[in-house]
Amino acid sequence: MTEADRTRVAIVGAGPAGLLLSHLLAASGIDSVVLDQRSREEIENTIRAGILEQGTVDLLVSSSASSRVLTDGTRHDGIELRFAGEGHRIDFPGLVGRSVWLYPQHEVLRDLVAARLAAGQDLRFGASVERVEDADSDRPRVVGTDADGQPFEIDADFVVGADGSRSVVRPTVTGASTGGYFREYPFAWFGILCEAPPSSEELIYSNSENGFALISQRSPTVQRMYFQCDPEADPDALDEQRIWAELQSRVPGTTLREGTIFQRDVLRFRSFVAHRLRRGRVALIGDAAHTVPPTGAKGMNLAVADVVLLHEALTALLLENDDRPLDTFADVALRRIWKAQHFSWWMTSMLHVAPDASDFDRLRQLGELRSVVESEAGRTYLAEAYTGWPFETRLA
Ligand code: PHB
């Protein structure tokens, strides 16, 4: 027996984009069902990035999605760019009057899952969506199998693919499982979590002869750090001593505070934008629509910006029968997406050492870094992009 259901918005994916959208829709009086093939535990424990733009924090707080971000997160008023052995601070409030917050994505997810369950949200873990049907009709449908292996169908007024970079909803919108503009990079990040006090008050993005390193943080006792590595690197192949030597050699001038490494991973670098973000009554948001390399710390923030726009479009469509914001949704979203793509690509290419870089390339790169840090206009562009452009709404 197939279980048949009906909702206004069927949201595939219980990551930050899907959960936040269901939260904002509920506040506007619109019901949704959120489906994810993963378990609650898996969703809440996946280690992802940690930087939230000012606008993301403001929205999480004002919508009551998370108040913990203000108590358990840490405001950062700047970052350091380090190259040629010298550090250069980018002072966010001084340049653009905004800041960012370090609050790991899995904490945002814990807050969102708790808030949605407390509000009685229909949130189904272990539910695999197989396909979306009738995207061009007024009654699209999501078809899949639930946690008990029972087939289900959900009829909706609208379907949202918020199901990450391996989205099953994407082919419905783009016509192909990849279906986008794509770029791969010849390097990756070797990431660690370790038990140690912070090595620096602010994040350090370091360009060195040996490649890039990022010294980030998680808490007073846990730190997150990354160094540039080969995309094929095996995270288990290096012993702890070698990892510390790699990291230390890339941040000359700072003595890293070492401690037990309890998690390690290799993050591949990709840039991706789907060819289409909407077909009929199906839309893509978050990583299903785009992927950025992590150097600009834009991933989750871009997903939140999509949610703001789609929430506005869906309230107009479903409460006022006005489809104009939905018609401009993709164009408006893509403006920010491509700005963030550019920023993420720029930070990445400016700070990493490509495996085939010539002496000319290296010296030009140092010239580029100097042009940024020695110019108020350069620092301001970086600060504007890093702290996040204001959320844009309808096309003017
Ligand atoms: C992190 O703390 O995981 C982090 C911070 C900044 C980035 C990327 C990752 O640009």
Residues whose N, C-alpha, C, O or C-beta is under 5 A from the ligand:
A	BS01	PHB	R48 A49 G50 I51 S216 Q217 R224 P294 T295 G296 A297
